[in-house]
Amino acid sequence: MKILIVDDNRTYLAVLRSVVSQLGDHQVVVFSDPVEALEAATTTEFDLVLADYLMPEMDGVAFIRALRELPTHRHQPIVMVTTAEQRETRIAALDAGATDFLRKPIEPVELRVRVQNLLNLREA
């Protein structure tokens, strides 16, 4: 399965990649720039997407909305990763098409379980 991770913070990008890579033989593709990630998504269908909320040029809500506009990404699980606990942000992300949320700082066990559950659902 192909997993896309988008986060402008290189430390979190490395942490997310490391934890997700331990889940099995999955292709993990990472981007620190959401615009580049969207461009890649036009030619590659990802089975799961993890996207940060606070990013330059395009926040996570705008990224999810744009990703959902692509015919090949209308039904994949998308997890918003954020420190924002504001209700408006969560509602906007859900409205844009987010499937789930993870809060920073990331708890590796929670990340592994949620990602594995979403991958199992996607495979089914």
TAKA-V959619 format. One record per backbone hydrogen bond with DSSP energy under -0.5 kcal/mol. CO is the residue of the C=O (numbers start at 1). NH is the residue of the N-H. If there is no record, write none. Layout:
# TAKA-V959619
<<CO	NH> <CO	NH>>
This chain:
# TAKA-V959619
<<1	27> <2	47> <2	48> <3	29> <4	50> <5	31> <6	52> <8	10> <9	13> <10	14> <11	15> <12	16> <13	17> <14	18> <15	19> <16	20> <17	21> <18	22> <19	22> <20	23> <21	24> <24	26> <26	28> <27	3> <27	29> <29	5> <31	7> <32	34> <33	37> <34	38> <35	39> <36	40> <37	41> <38	42> <39	42> <40	43> <40	44> <44	46> <47	77> <48	4> <49	79> <50	6> <51	81> <53	55> <53	60> <56	58> <59	63> <60	64> <61	65> <62	66> <63	67> <64	68> <65	69> <66	70> <67	70> <70	73> <71	74> <77	49> <78	80> <78	99> <78	100> <79	51> <79	81> <80	82> <80	102> <81	53> <82	104> <86	90> <87	91> <88	92> <89	93> <90	94> <91	95> <92	96> <93	97> <93	98> <100	80> <102	82> <106	108> <107	111> <108	112> <109	113> <110	114> <111	115> <112	116> <113	117> <114	118> <115	119> <116	120> <117	121> <118	122> <119	123> <120	124>>
